[in-house]
Amino acid sequence: MTRPMKIGSTRRRFLSIVAGCAAAVAAGGAAAVPAFRWRGRALGAEAEIVMHAADGRRARALALAGVEEIERLEKQFSLYRDSALTRLNAAGRLDAPSHDMLRLLGHCRWFNELTGGAFDVSMQPLWSLYAGHFRRPGADPRGPGGAAVARALAAVGDAAIEAAPEAVVLTKPGMALSFNGIAQGYITDSVARVFRAGGAADVLINLGEFRALGRNRRSGGAWRVAGPPLAAGEAPVFELQDRALATSAPAGTVFDPSGRHRHIFDPRTGQTIPAAESVTVMAPTATEADALSTALCVVPAERRAGIVARTRNVVAVFVDAGGITERLRS
């Protein structure tokens, strides 16, 4: 398998920059409430945890337990290190998969069905094709040829993934998986469960996707997180209380100097031209927000409402080419 390239600005870094510039965490006025803040690196980029807790040592211990959970799950899902996923892709089979691997694959199948194939965890051959094409000097700026795209598409298809407690098997030749459109959300939710089990009630987790537990005690209300700018240039603010937020922006990572070929593929066609410039999703879980924001980037405008209507308590904000903004709610 061709190793994935880190090209341009990553999607997670795009989110961090937008959130940071827009004052993602609104501090509020009740200054006497203690807050513990952890900053570090997780999933290959900067991360932050803000936790309200009277016992600072307990808060630090919980934050470190969250970091250990991130490390544990990176060993399952990372494409950039030795992991269960890289071993699965190399061999086409993973014996005795972990509970997390099976659970995440189950989520992937659900989102594949929900979006009519717009979300497909087996799109890694397309990434490898485009990355390899534009790595070569003098690459055709139009991208890979139709025959090459067709060969990559022949290795794509969620239905060809067999997942059982005994083994996960990739049944198509050349098949490979990438969890880049969902793993950040899944890991964020797992960290949130660690915090809940440890008694933390009011926390904001930012691992590229945001997950809020409880409220921001400093302001006395919900955590306030800024999304990417809309057509008029203003950045919408989302209020999160036991909710999650994710943004996908295809231009966050590009394969070619012109920026035409972007990192979010339509796994049904193999094309990199998105239907939306950015999609921000607020949902009950970060897993759902992450997967939906990824898939909805390539869903035609006329199909968006039907997909969102099949979810619960989801808000989706689209910015299309030309700056048109659409907001849908379930």
GIPE-V375635 format. One record per pair of residues at least 6 apart in sequence whose C-alpha atoms are under 7 Angstrom apart, sorted by the first residue. I is the first residue (numbers start at 0). J is the second residue. D is the distance in Angstrom with one decimal. If there is no record, write none. Layout:
BEGIN
I	J	D
I	J	D
END
This chain:
BEGIN
0	89	6.6
1	127	5.6
3	127	6.3
4	130	6.5
6	252	6.1
6	253	6.4
6	254	6.4
7	252	5.3
7	253	6.1
8	251	5.5
8	252	5.2
9	251	5.5
9	252	5.1
10	247	6.8
10	248	6.7
10	251	4.8
10	252	6.2
11	207	5.0
12	44	6.8
13	251	5.8
14	207	6.3
14	246	6.8
15	207	6.5
17	227	5.8
18	225	5.7
18	226	6.6
21	225	5.9
22	225	6.9
23	223	6.6
23	224	4.4
23	225	4.9
24	222	6.8
24	223	5.7
24	224	5.7
25	223	5.7
26	217	6.3
26	218	6.4
27	217	5.4
27	218	4.1
28	217	5.8
28	218	5.5
29	217	4.5
29	218	5.9
30	217	6.0
32	216	6.6
32	217	5.9
33	51	5.9
33	52	6.1
33	53	6.0
34	49	6.8
34	50	5.6
34	51	4.3
34	52	6.1
35	49	5.8
35	50	5.1
35	51	6.1
35	52	6.9
35	55	6.5
35	58	6.5
36	48	5.7
36	49	4.5
36	50	6.3
37	47	5.6
37	48	5.1
37	49	6.5
38	46	5.8
38	47	4.5
38	48	6.6
39	45	5.8
39	46	5.4
39	47	6.5
40	46	5.3
41	69	7.0
41	206	6.8
46	205	5.7
46	206	5.0
47	204	6.3
47	205	5.2
47	206	6.7
48	203	5.8
48	204	4.7
48	205	6.2
49	202	5.6
49	203	5.2
49	204	6.6
50	58	6.9
50	201	6.1
50	202	4.4
50	203	6.5
51	201	5.7
51	202	6.4
52	58	6.2
61	194	6.4
61	197	6.8
65	190	5.1
65	193	6.4
68	190	6.3
69	186	6.3
72	186	6.7
74	81	7.0
74	82	4.6
74	83	6.5
75	82	5.1
75	83	4.7
75	84	6.0
75	100	7.0
76	82	6.3
76	83	6.5
76	84	5.3
76	178	6.6
76	182	6.9
77	84	6.6
78	84	6.8
78	85	6.0
87	93	5.0
88	175	4.9
88	176	6.5
91	168	5.9
91	169	5.0
92	166	6.8
92	167	5.6
92	168	4.5
92	169	6.2
93	166	5.4
93	167	5.1
93	168	6.6
94	165	6.0
94	166	4.2
94	167	6.5
95	164	6.0
95	165	5.0
95	166	5.3
96	164	6.3
96	166	6.0
96	167	6.7
101	162	6.7
107	120	6.5
108	157	6.8
110	118	6.1
111	117	6.5
111	118	4.9
111	119	5.7
113	306	6.6
114	306	6.3
116	267	6.6
117	265	6.1
117	266	6.2
117	267	6.8
117	294	5.2
117	297	6.6
117	298	6.6
118	294	4.9
119	157	6.0
119	266	6.3
120	157	6.8
120	176	5.5
120	177	5.6
120	178	6.0
121	155	5.3
121	156	6.0
121	157	6.1
121	174	6.9
121	175	5.8
121	176	4.4
121	177	6.4
122	155	5.7
122	176	6.5
122	177	6.9
122	266	6.0
123	175	5.5
123	176	5.3
123	177	5.5
124	151	5.5
124	154	6.8
124	174	6.7
124	175	6.3
125	151	5.7
125	269	6.5
129	143	6.6
130	254	6.4
132	138	6.3
132	143	6.3
133	254	6.4
133	255	6.4
148	269	6.2
152	269	6.5
154	171	5.7
154	172	6.3
154	173	5.7
154	174	4.8
155	174	6.4
159	169	6.3
159	170	5.4
159	171	6.4
160	168	6.0
160	169	5.0
160	170	6.3
161	167	5.5
161	168	5.1
161	169	6.5
162	168	6.5
180	289	6.3
180	290	5.7
180	293	5.9
181	286	6.0
181	289	5.3
181	290	5.0
183	206	6.9
183	207	7.0
183	208	6.7
184	208	6.1
184	285	4.3
184	286	4.0
184	289	5.3
185	285	6.4
185	286	4.6
187	206	6.4
187	210	6.8
187	285	6.4
188	284	6.6
188	285	5.9
188	286	6.8
200	212	6.1
200	213	5.6
201	212	5.1
201	213	4.4
201	214	5.3
201	215	6.5
202	211	5.8
202	212	5.0
202	213	6.6
203	210	6.0
203	211	4.5
203	212	6.3
204	210	5.2
204	211	6.3
208	244	6.0
208	245	4.9
208	285	6.5
209	243	5.4
209	244	5.0
209	245	6.5
209	285	6.9
210	242	6.0
210	243	4.3
210	244	6.5
210	285	6.1
211	222	6.8
211	239	5.9
211	240	5.6
211	241	5.1
211	242	5.5
211	243	6.2
212	240	6.0
212	241	4.6
213	240	5.3
213	241	5.5
214	220	5.6
214	221	4.7
214	222	5.8
214	240	5.7
215	221	5.6
215	222	5.1
221	238	5.5
221	239	5.4
221	240	5.1
222	238	5.6
222	239	5.0
222	240	6.3
223	236	6.3
223	237	5.7
223	238	4.6
223	239	6.2
224	236	5.6
224	237	5.3
224	238	6.4
225	234	6.2
225	235	5.8
225	236	4.3
225	237	6.1
226	234	5.7
226	235	5.5
226	236	6.1
227	234	5.5
228	234	4.1
228	235	6.9
229	318	6.5
229	324	6.8
230	318	7.0
230	322	4.4
230	323	6.2
230	324	6.5
242	281	7.0
242	282	5.9
242	283	4.7
242	284	6.2
243	281	5.6
243	282	5.4
243	283	5.8
243	284	5.3
243	285	4.9
243	288	6.6
244	280	5.7
244	281	4.5
244	282	6.5
244	285	6.4
244	288	5.9
245	279	5.7
245	280	5.5
245	281	6.7
245	288	5.3
245	289	5.4
245	292	6.5
246	277	6.9
246	278	5.6
246	279	4.2
246	280	6.4
246	292	5.9
247	277	5.6
247	278	5.4
247	279	6.5
247	292	5.4
247	293	5.5
248	276	5.9
248	277	4.3
248	278	6.6
249	261	5.5
249	262	5.9
249	263	5.5
249	273	7.0
249	276	6.4
249	277	6.8
250	258	6.9
250	261	5.9
252	261	6.0
252	262	5.6
253	260	5.8
253	261	4.3
253	262	5.9
254	260	5.6
254	261	5.9
260	271	5.4
260	272	6.7
261	271	5.5
262	271	6.9
263	271	6.2
264	270	5.8
264	271	4.8
265	271	6.5
265	297	5.7
273	296	5.8
273	297	4.9
274	296	5.7
274	297	4.9
274	298	6.2
274	299	5.8
274	319	6.9
275	296	5.0
275	297	6.8
275	317	6.5
275	318	5.9
275	319	4.4
275	320	6.3
276	318	5.5
276	319	5.1
276	320	5.8
277	296	6.7
277	317	5.9
277	318	5.3
278	292	5.3
278	295	6.8
278	296	6.2
278	315	6.8
278	316	5.7
278	317	4.7
278	318	6.5
279	292	5.9
279	315	5.7
279	316	5.1
279	317	6.6
280	288	5.2
280	291	7.0
280	292	5.6
280	313	6.9
280	314	5.6
280	315	4.5
280	316	6.4
281	288	5.9
281	313	5.7
281	314	5.1
281	315	6.5
282	288	5.3
282	312	6.2
282	313	4.7
282	314	6.7
283	312	6.8
304	327	6.7
307	328	6.8
307	329	5.9
308	329	5.1
310	329	6.2
311	329	5.6
312	329	5.5
313	328	5.7
313	329	5.3
314	327	5.8
314	328	4.5
314	329	6.6
315	326	5.8
315	327	5.2
315	328	6.4
316	325	5.8
316	326	4.5
316	327	6.5
317	324	5.5
317	325	5.1
317	326	6.3
318	324	4.6
318	325	6.7
END
